[in-house]
Every structure is written in structure tokens, then in C-alpha cells.
Amino acid sequence: MAKKVVASLQTAGKSFAKVIKMDKSSKTGAYVFKEEIIPDEKVKEYFQKK
């Protein structure tokens, strides 16, 4: 019987968030999605920078 492995974003007392940012490509004009996993404290800074 196979074991199910579950990845946790909470390790060592820190909590993390998966953020997805939508940018418009300068080459094609299509939208590009960028995904990152960052600490909860940095979420606002991530979305404020260009």
C-alpha cells in the first residue's frame, strides 16, 4: 500500500504563504503568472514592488 506524502508550508514555527502575481509580458502582451513561497511578513512588500 502506498503512503501519501503531504508537503507542509509550516516548518520551524514560521508560516509561509504561496503568492501568485500576474504580470503582462512586454514581448507578447500576454499575461504571465509568477508563483513564489515567501514568509507571511513579506507578503505586502512582495506586492508593492514592481
CORQUI-V761997 format. One record per pair of residues at least 24 apart in sequence whose ideal C-beta (glycine too) atoms are under 7 Angstrom apart, sorted by the first residue. I is the first residue (numbers start at 1). GAP is how many residues later the second one is. If there is no record, write none. Layout:
I,GAP + I,GAP
This chain:
9,28 + 14,25 + 15,25 + 16,24 + 17,26 + 19,24 + 19,27 + 21,26
